[in-house]
Amino acid sequence: MKQNILSHIPAEHPWKDLLVFCDRIPSTNDLAKKLAKEGAAEGTVVIAAEQTAGRGRMGRSFHAPAGLGLYFSVILRPERPAEELLHLTCAAAEAACDAVEECSANRPRIKWINDLVMGNKKLGGILTELSVNSKTGLVDWAVIGIGINCCHRLEDFPHELQDIATSLLLSTGKAIQAEHLAGCLIQAFYRLNKTLLTEKDTIMNRYRLDCMTVGREIVLIRGEEKRYGTALQVEDDGGLRVLFDDGTTQTVQSGEVSVRGLYGYI
Ligand code: BTN
């Protein structure tokens, strides 16, 4: 699989020698974080054919069976205060959309903040984790994990995900190989990393075009509490401005936002 991934990247690509491939590990994010702490270079990418303990946002698990999806984590070292990187997950979502579009000719939509969506179902997700150096106050490393379902048929998903999840095969009819997508994603992240701090406005404007949450009825779920409202806009820092049904307006930075009409929320 490693050679196959490398065959989709130009021979002279600066990140080409930084690929770590594993057949089966608990989580590519966990291995990438370990490597980052040990000093691995920016651009180090960890890819696994299978994850046994793939993780998502909000402590959720991410289903990552052998050979069916792309399970990918990249190490970046932006060396800026964390407050300047609030757009990082949005930027990563744009890189993921670019890569999927490049190899499938279909562009996913984004459900705020980190879900890739095709045909109203979840195609994949993004998990961003970072560490700040306590002495300098700057980000030491950021690990961005991306999981994308490639070749799943309906029966490859556990029963409880079958109404919610999709794959590139199911949503486009095309058998896109995870290796091809991996090659596109490495190149998309390399390009993104060059403009991450200098072209924030462009990145966020592109995110706004791809984000399908704005203008939709949503419910914000925090523990037992559910607040209904309408998503108004995505702010420059990635926050979601919401007009709640009680008339108040608030920018949401975290928490689960369900979008009416998506993933079974009627
Ligand atoms: C989510 O849906 O909330 C995010 C899912 C992120 C899954 C990817 S798969 C590669 C990387 N390793 C992990 O353990 N998680 C991310």
Boltz pocket constraint, residues with backbone or C-beta under 6 A from the ligand:
constraints:
  - pocket:
      binder: B
      contacts: [[A, 26], [A, 27], [A, 28], [A, 29], [A, 30], [A, 51], [A, 53], [A, 54], [A, 55], [A, 56], [A, 57], [A, 58], [A, 60], [A, 62], [A, 64], [A, 70], [A, 71], [A, 72], [A, 73], [A, 114], [A, 124], [A, 125], [A, 126], [A, 127], [A, 145], [A, 146], [A, 147], [A, 148]]
      max_distance: 6.0
